[in-house]
Structures are given as structure tokens and as C-alpha cells.
Amino acid sequence: MELDQAIAERRSIRKFTDYVVSDDEIRTLIDAARQAPSWANTQVWEFIAVRDKGLIEKVVQTYAEKNPATKGSLGASVLIVACAKTGVSGCYDGKDVTSLSNWYMFDLGMAVQNLCLKAHAMDLGTVVVGLMDHQACKKLLKVPAGHEVVAVIPVGRPAAPGKSGPPRKELADILYRDTFGTAF
């Protein structure tokens, strides 16, 4: 699959078949994620592949009520929990040096996008879940201090072909020349 096609066609998938994602497929997804760039090459991401059905249920219980990804997550054969080491990305000597704290979110976002695009290229579906009690999930999965649970990514074979996505804003509405609001 060409990159442009993957970018244009990848969609959030919330319903999966009973296909079991293999350990090799999981390794391939994480390998794609780890190829992402990061602040000063800090590579602050760490991932937990949750396969145990009982533990999957407990992770899903940390989701907010009425989270649209709940049912799909319960039907996935694996949840990939994306974690980040804190106090490193966007920091020098453990102190934020940008006015935007939590720079690890940017680094992890690029890694997760790589993972989701690779999954799509492998005919797998994903959805990025963030509407949840992050601290409860962190405790459940024994994530140590100095790390945060950022997102849960259910992975599986889509139960139905992807639909076309919602319309996108026009370039003229989001791209400016030299200063904000100046037409490009």
C-alpha cells in the first residue's frame, strides 16, 4: 500500500472479527511505532500488549462511560497500551524547556500514528482511545512512576470495510503565508 493511500484511507475501527492478531504482527506494529522521530531522540514510548481477556475487560472498565470504543475494545484480540516516560522529552535535566509541557504527547502521537498506518497497511484496524481514567489504567497495568498511560489502541481485523471519512477542511482554511490568517 502506498503511503498516500494509507493516509487517505485509514479510519478508526470499532468493530472487529474474531481474527487473532499474531505476536509477529504486534512486533511489526511496535517496530513501525519505534521508527518515529522524538525530541533529541529520547524515544520515550513504551507499549504494553494486553492479550489476556480478563485483563482486557479490566482495561476497558477504565474507559469513560459511553465511550464509543468500549464494545470494539472488548472484541479486539489485543489492546496496545501506549505509555510514555515523563520528564525527558521537551526537558533538560528533568525540567521542561518548552512552554508546552508534556512534549512526550507529541512524540508518542507520532509513534501511534506510525502504528495505526502500519496496521492499516497490514489490513488491520485500530482506534486510539483516550477517553478514560488514565490513572486507573496505569495502576491496573502496574505502570511505574515517571511514566504515563496515554492511550489504548485496540487492534484487530475490521469486521466491515472502512467507510469514507468525514470531509476535511480545505487547505485555504488551515494554511497561511508568513502570518496567521494571511492567505497562502
Contacts in CASP RR format, 6 or more apart in sequence:
PFRMAT RR
TARGET T0000
AUTHOR 0000-0000-0000
METHOD contacts of the structure
MODEL  1
MELDQAIAERRSIRKFTDYVVSDDEIRTLIDAARQAPSWANTQVWEFIAV
RDKGLIEKVVQTYAEKNPATKGSLGASVLIVACAKTGVSGCYDGKDVTSL
SNWYMFDLGMAVQNLCLKAHAMDLGTVVVGLMDHQACKKLLKVPAGHEVV
AVIPVGRPAAPGKSGPPRKELADILYRDTFGTAF
1 120 0 8 1.000
1 121 0 8 1.000
3 117 0 8 1.000
6 117 0 8 1.000
6 120 0 8 1.000
6 121 0 8 1.000
7 117 0 8 1.000
9 120 0 8 1.000
9 162 0 8 1.000
10 116 0 8 1.000
10 117 0 8 1.000
10 120 0 8 1.000
11 162 0 8 1.000
11 163 0 8 1.000
11 165 0 8 1.000
12 126 0 8 1.000
12 127 0 8 1.000
12 128 0 8 1.000
13 125 0 8 1.000
13 126 0 8 1.000
13 127 0 8 1.000
13 156 0 8 1.000
13 158 0 8 1.000
13 162 0 8 1.000
14 68 0 8 1.000
14 69 0 8 1.000
14 71 0 8 1.000
14 72 0 8 1.000
14 127 0 8 1.000
14 154 0 8 1.000
15 71 0 8 1.000
15 72 0 8 1.000
15 158 0 8 1.000
15 159 0 8 1.000
15 160 0 8 1.000
16 72 0 8 1.000
16 75 0 8 1.000
16 76 0 8 1.000
16 77 0 8 1.000
16 125 0 8 1.000
16 154 0 8 1.000
16 156 0 8 1.000
16 157 0 8 1.000
16 158 0 8 1.000
16 159 0 8 1.000
17 156 0 8 1.000
17 157 0 8 1.000
17 158 0 8 1.000
17 159 0 8 1.000
18 77 0 8 1.000
19 77 0 8 1.000
19 156 0 8 1.000
19 157 0 8 1.000
20 77 0 8 1.000
21 76 0 8 1.000
21 77 0 8 1.000
21 78 0 8 1.000
21 124 0 8 1.000
21 155 0 8 1.000
21 156 0 8 1.000
21 157 0 8 1.000
25 122 0 8 1.000
25 124 0 8 1.000
26 49 0 8 1.000
26 78 0 8 1.000
26 80 0 8 1.000
26 155 0 8 1.000
28 118 0 8 1.000
28 122 0 8 1.000
29 80 0 8 1.000
29 115 0 8 1.000
29 118 0 8 1.000
29 119 0 8 1.000
29 122 0 8 1.000
29 124 0 8 1.000
29 155 0 8 1.000
30 47 0 8 1.000
30 49 0 8 1.000
30 80 0 8 1.000
30 115 0 8 1.000
32 114 0 8 1.000
32 115 0 8 1.000
32 117 0 8 1.000
32 118 0 8 1.000
33 45 0 8 1.000
33 47 0 8 1.000
33 82 0 8 1.000
33 111 0 8 1.000
33 112 0 8 1.000
33 114 0 8 1.000
33 115 0 8 1.000
33 118 0 8 1.000
34 43 0 8 1.000
34 45 0 8 1.000
34 111 0 8 1.000
35 114 0 8 1.000
36 45 0 8 1.000
36 107 0 8 1.000
36 109 0 8 1.000
36 110 0 8 1.000
36 111 0 8 1.000
36 113 0 8 1.000
36 114 0 8 1.000
37 107 0 8 1.000
37 110 0 8 1.000
38 44 0 8 1.000
38 45 0 8 1.000
38 89 0 8 1.000
38 107 0 8 1.000
38 110 0 8 1.000
38 111 0 8 1.000
39 88 0 8 1.000
39 89 0 8 1.000
39 90 0 8 1.000
39 103 0 8 1.000
39 104 0 8 1.000
39 106 0 8 1.000
39 107 0 8 1.000
40 89 0 8 1.000
40 90 0 8 1.000
42 85 0 8 1.000
42 88 0 8 1.000
42 89 0 8 1.000
42 90 0 8 1.000
42 107 0 8 1.000
43 107 0 8 1.000
44 84 0 8 1.000
44 85 0 8 1.000
44 86 0 8 1.000
44 88 0 8 1.000
44 89 0 8 1.000
44 104 0 8 1.000
44 107 0 8 1.000
44 108 0 8 1.000
45 82 0 8 1.000
45 83 0 8 1.000
45 84 0 8 1.000
45 107 0 8 1.000
45 108 0 8 1.000
45 111 0 8 1.000
46 83 0 8 1.000
46 84 0 8 1.000
46 85 0 8 1.000
46 147 0 8 1.000
47 80 0 8 1.000
47 81 0 8 1.000
47 82 0 8 1.000
47 83 0 8 1.000
48 80 0 8 1.000
48 81 0 8 1.000
48 83 0 8 1.000
48 141 0 8 1.000
48 143 0 8 1.000
49 78 0 8 1.000
49 79 0 8 1.000
49 80 0 8 1.000
49 81 0 8 1.000
50 56 0 8 1.000
50 59 0 8 1.000
50 78 0 8 1.000
50 79 0 8 1.000
50 80 0 8 1.000
50 81 0 8 1.000
50 141 0 8 1.000
51 77 0 8 1.000
51 78 0 8 1.000
55 140 0 8 1.000
56 73 0 8 1.000
56 74 0 8 1.000
56 76 0 8 1.000
56 79 0 8 1.000
57 74 0 8 1.000
58 140 0 8 1.000
59 73 0 8 1.000
59 79 0 8 1.000
59 81 0 8 1.000
59 137 0 8 1.000
59 140 0 8 1.000
59 141 0 8 1.000
59 152 0 8 1.000
60 70 0 8 1.000
60 73 0 8 1.000
60 74 0 8 1.000
60 79 0 8 1.000
62 132 0 8 1.000
62 133 0 8 1.000
62 134 0 8 1.000
62 136 0 8 1.000
62 137 0 8 1.000
62 140 0 8 1.000
63 69 0 8 1.000
63 70 0 8 1.000
63 73 0 8 1.000
63 129 0 8 1.000
63 131 0 8 1.000
63 132 0 8 1.000
63 133 0 8 1.000
63 152 0 8 1.000
64 131 0 8 1.000
64 132 0 8 1.000
64 133 0 8 1.000
67 129 0 8 1.000
67 131 0 8 1.000
67 132 0 8 1.000
69 127 0 8 1.000
69 129 0 8 1.000
69 131 0 8 1.000
69 152 0 8 1.000
69 154 0 8 1.000
72 127 0 8 1.000
72 154 0 8 1.000
73 79 0 8 1.000
73 129 0 8 1.000
73 152 0 8 1.000
73 154 0 8 1.000
75 154 0 8 1.000
76 154 0 8 1.000
76 155 0 8 1.000
76 156 0 8 1.000
77 155 0 8 1.000
77 156 0 8 1.000
78 154 0 8 1.000
78 155 0 8 1.000
78 156 0 8 1.000
79 152 0 8 1.000
79 153 0 8 1.000
79 154 0 8 1.000
79 155 0 8 1.000
80 115 0 8 1.000
80 152 0 8 1.000
80 153 0 8 1.000
80 154 0 8 1.000
80 155 0 8 1.000
81 137 0 8 1.000
81 141 0 8 1.000
81 149 0 8 1.000
81 151 0 8 1.000
81 152 0 8 1.000
81 153 0 8 1.000
82 108 0 8 1.000
82 111 0 8 1.000
82 112 0 8 1.000
82 115 0 8 1.000
82 149 0 8 1.000
82 150 0 8 1.000
82 151 0 8 1.000
82 152 0 8 1.000
82 153 0 8 1.000
83 143 0 8 1.000
83 147 0 8 1.000
83 148 0 8 1.000
83 149 0 8 1.000
83 150 0 8 1.000
84 104 0 8 1.000
84 105 0 8 1.000
84 107 0 8 1.000
84 108 0 8 1.000
84 147 0 8 1.000
84 148 0 8 1.000
84 150 0 8 1.000
85 104 0 8 1.000
85 146 0 8 1.000
85 147 0 8 1.000
86 102 0 8 1.000
86 104 0 8 1.000
86 146 0 8 1.000
86 147 0 8 1.000
86 148 0 8 1.000
87 94 0 8 1.000
87 96 0 8 1.000
87 104 0 8 1.000
87 146 0 8 1.000
88 94 0 8 1.000
88 104 0 8 1.000
89 103 0 8 1.000
89 104 0 8 1.000
89 106 0 8 1.000
89 107 0 8 1.000
90 96 0 8 1.000
90 97 0 8 1.000
90 98 0 8 1.000
90 103 0 8 1.000
90 104 0 8 1.000
91 97 0 8 1.000
91 103 0 8 1.000
96 103 0 8 1.000
104 148 0 8 1.000
104 150 0 8 1.000
105 150 0 8 1.000
108 150 0 8 1.000
108 151 0 8 1.000
112 128 0 8 1.000
112 151 0 8 1.000
112 153 0 8 1.000
115 126 0 8 1.000
115 153 0 8 1.000
116 125 0 8 1.000
116 126 0 8 1.000
116 128 0 8 1.000
116 153 0 8 1.000
119 125 0 8 1.000
119 126 0 8 1.000
119 155 0 8 1.000
119 156 0 8 1.000
120 126 0 8 1.000
123 157 0 8 1.000
123 158 0 8 1.000
124 155 0 8 1.000
124 156 0 8 1.000
124 157 0 8 1.000
124 158 0 8 1.000
125 155 0 8 1.000
125 156 0 8 1.000
125 157 0 8 1.000
125 158 0 8 1.000
126 153 0 8 1.000
126 154 0 8 1.000
126 155 0 8 1.000
126 156 0 8 1.000
127 153 0 8 1.000
127 154 0 8 1.000
128 151 0 8 1.000
128 153 0 8 1.000
129 151 0 8 1.000
129 152 0 8 1.000
129 153 0 8 1.000
129 154 0 8 1.000
130 150 0 8 1.000
130 151 0 8 1.000
130 152 0 8 1.000
132 152 0 8 1.000
134 148 0 8 1.000
134 149 0 8 1.000
134 150 0 8 1.000
137 143 0 8 1.000
137 149 0 8 1.000
137 152 0 8 1.000
138 147 0 8 1.000
138 148 0 8 1.000
138 149 0 8 1.000
141 149 0 8 1.000
143 149 0 8 1.000
171 184 0 8 1.000
172 183 0 8 1.000
172 184 0 8 1.000
175 184 0 8 1.000
176 182 0 8 1.000
176 183 0 8 1.000
176 184 0 8 1.000
177 183 0 8 1.000
177 184 0 8 1.000
END
